[in-house]
């Protein structure tokens, strides 16, 4: 079993790492793309601003400005004045035009990214109407000329490489931390699964054992009956009674298992209606009175004068009380006493079954509601129990939205308490329809 859960743990960790890795890659890609776009936009704005300033400086120079103003545009970027036919009219920074052919220059109001001598450049073309030059005369107009402003993108590329390194190292560290977290969480997540798996194995083993005993008896009995086919049934009456008893045991066991299975799936049907818990307790005590007398145990009921109305399924709640009282009778020696009480407690209705039996050891109390669990397995089987009674009682009580508790002292006795919400609502629609149908049937 440990090998199976180890494989499951590795699978969970693997899928977690895959998902986290994809998330980190996507987020890192988005951050990288956003930063790259932001840096490029900043360069474009800087180029456009420099182009506007350079055009203004050229216009000032053409209008008679000083030589200093003409050279002002030659800052940290390079400028080219290009004629409509592609001829470079001005190259103040002496850019190598062989590395930067005029065919790669952008058109008016366009940006372009080119590579020259292994260096990435960003270019912007600005329309230019006034060009200064001795050959054309100061202030001459040249239609279609453009000013190309360029700037190296190497600082931005270096910043992006640094960002990529940071994202890579951060992603690797994140994956390592995610692996540690995924390994821990997968182990924690498997704990309840391992517990449930172990309980399921125990449940299957216990159910198989409970089924094997009556089936073995039935097989032996039928073999004996087969050997005495010619004899009348009355000659094997005792054997026939054993067969009937074991068939009844199998029926009860399968009914109990079906109830638990429906409860686990949330498919336990309840016909909820307002009922008086005091009347229900009195009815259960009356029905089980003969069984108590046969065992030599005193069985009594106690009900307070409060309103003891609860909204519950009468049959299911009666089943719970029968399980509790029958359990108390089985474990109370002759001469003992079993008391079934009902009262209001903190706004709820409490039904308590207390006995003067041998009690339950403290180490067994946390597990008494587990399926097939018996504090005294041999005694439980001798009394015809299957160890499902309290498990069914808890399922039925919880299906009603209630709570069941147990307290016991060895040598003193045991007290089982069921707490149900007091009914402060009108009868449910199903109950009202049932009452209406009953009245119609009586009138008919």
Long-range contacts (C-beta under 8 A, 24 or more apart in sequence): 1-194, 1-197, 1-198, 5-190, 5-193, 5-194, 8-190, 9-183, 9-186, 9-187, 9-190, 12-182, 12-186, 12-189, 12-190, 13-179, 13-182, 13-183, 13-186, 16-178, 16-182, 16-185, 16-186, 17-175, 17-178, 17-179, 17-182, 20-174, 20-175, 20-178, 20-182, 21-171, 21-175, 24-171, 24-174, 24-175, 25-171, 28-167, 28-168, 28-171, 31-163, 31-167, 32-160, 32-163, 32-164, 32-167, 35-159, 35-160, 35-163, 36-156, 36-160, 39-156, 39-159, 39-160, 40-122, 40-153, 40-156, 43-122, 43-151, 43-153, 43-156, 44-111, 44-122, 44-124, 46-151, 47-77, 47-111, 47-122, 47-123, 47-124, 47-149, 47-150, 47-151, 48-124, 48-126, 50-75, 50-77, 50-149, 50-151, 51-124, 51-126, 51-147, 51-149, 52-126, 54-79, 54-126, 54-147, 54-149, 55-126, 55-128, 55-147, 58-128, 58-130, 58-131, 58-132, 58-147, 59-130, 61-132, 62-130, 62-131, 62-132, 62-138, 62-139, 63-139, 64-138, 70-132, 76-151, 77-149, 77-150, 77-151, 78-149, 78-150, 78-151, 79-147, 79-148, 79-149, 79-150, 80-105, 80-147, 80-148, 80-150, 81-128, 81-131, 81-145, 81-146, 81-147, 81-148, 82-125, 82-145, 82-146, 82-147, 82-148, 83-142, 83-144, 83-145, 84-142, 84-143, 84-144, 84-145, 89-131, 89-133, 89-142, 89-145, 90-131, 90-133, 95-150, 100-150, 105-148, 106-148, 107-146, 108-146, 113-153, 119-152, 119-154, 120-152, 120-153, 120-154, 120-157, 121-150, 121-151, 121-152, 121-153, 122-150, 122-151, 122-152, 122-153, 123-148, 123-149, 123-150, 124-148, 124-149, 124-150, 125-149, 199-370, 199-371, 202-372, 203-371, 203-372, 206-371, 206-372, 206-387, 207-253, 207-257, 207-372, 210-253, 210-372, 210-386, 210-387, 211-250, 211-253, 213-381, 214-246, 214-247, 214-249, 214-250, 214-253, 215-250, 217-242, 217-243, 217-246, 218-243, 218-246, 218-247, 221-246, 249-384, 252-386, 253-386, 253-388, 256-386, 256-388, 256-389, 256-392, 257-388, 259-392, 259-395, 259-396, 260-371, 260-388, 260-391, 260-392, 260-395, 263-392, 263-395, 263-396, 263-399, 268-395, 268-396, 268-399, 270-312, 270-313, 270-316, 270-399, 270-400, 271-313, 271-314, 271-315, 271-430, 271-431, 271-434, 272-311, 272-312, 272-313, 272-400, 272-428, 272-430, 272-431, 273-311, 273-312, 273-313, 273-314, 273-427, 273-428, 273-430, 273-431, 273-434, 274-309, 274-310, 274-311, 274-423, 274-426, 274-427, 274-431, 275-309, 275-310, 275-311, 275-312, 275-314, 275-317, 276-308, 276-309, 277-308, 277-309, 277-310, 277-317, 277-342, 277-349, 277-351, 277-420, 278-303, 278-304, 278-308, 278-342, 280-314, 280-317, 280-318, 280-321, 281-321, 281-340, 281-341, 281-342, 281-351, 283-318, 284-318, 284-321, 284-322, 284-325, 284-340, 285-325, 285-340, 287-322, 288-322, 288-325, 288-326, 288-329, 291-326, 291-329, 292-329, 292-338, 295-329, 295-332, 295-334, 296-334, 296-335, 297-329, 297-332, 297-333, 297-334, 297-335, 297-336, 297-337, 297-338, 298-336, 298-337, 298-338, 299-325, 299-329, 299-337, 299-338, 299-340, 300-337, 300-338, 300-339, 300-340, 301-339, 301-340, 301-341, 301-342, 302-339, 302-340, 302-341, 302-342, 303-341, 303-342, 303-343, 304-342, 304-343, 304-344, 306-343, 306-344, 307-344, 307-422, 308-342, 308-343, 308-344, 308-349, 308-422, 309-349, 309-422, 309-423, 310-349, 310-420, 310-421, 310-422, 310-423, 311-421, 311-423, 311-425, 311-427, 311-428, 312-400, 312-420, 313-400, 316-396, 316-399, 316-400, 317-396, 317-400, 317-420, 319-392, 319-393, 319-396, 320-393, 320-396, 320-397, 320-418, 321-351, 321-353, 323-389, 323-390, 323-392, 323-393, 324-353, 324-393, 324-416, 324-418, 325-353, 326-389, 327-385, 327-389, 327-390, 327-416, 328-353, 328-354, 328-355, 328-357, 328-414, 328-416, 329-355, 330-383, 330-385, 331-355, 331-357, 331-358, 331-379, 331-414, 332-356, 332-357, 332-413, 333-357, 333-358, 344-422, 345-419, 347-422, 348-419, 348-420, 348-421, 348-422, 349-419, 349-420, 349-421, 349-422, 350-417, 350-418, 350-419, 350-420, 351-417, 351-418, 351-420, 352-415, 352-416, 352-417, 352-418, 353-415, 353-416, 354-413, 354-414, 354-415, 354-416, 355-413, 355-414, 355-415, 356-412, 356-413, 357-413, 357-414, 358-410, 358-411, 359-408, 359-409, 359-410, 359-411, 359-412, 359-413, 359-414, 360-406, 360-408, 360-410, 360-414, 361-410, 362-410, 365-406, 365-407, 365-408, 368-406, 369-393, 369-394, 369-404, 369-406, 393-418
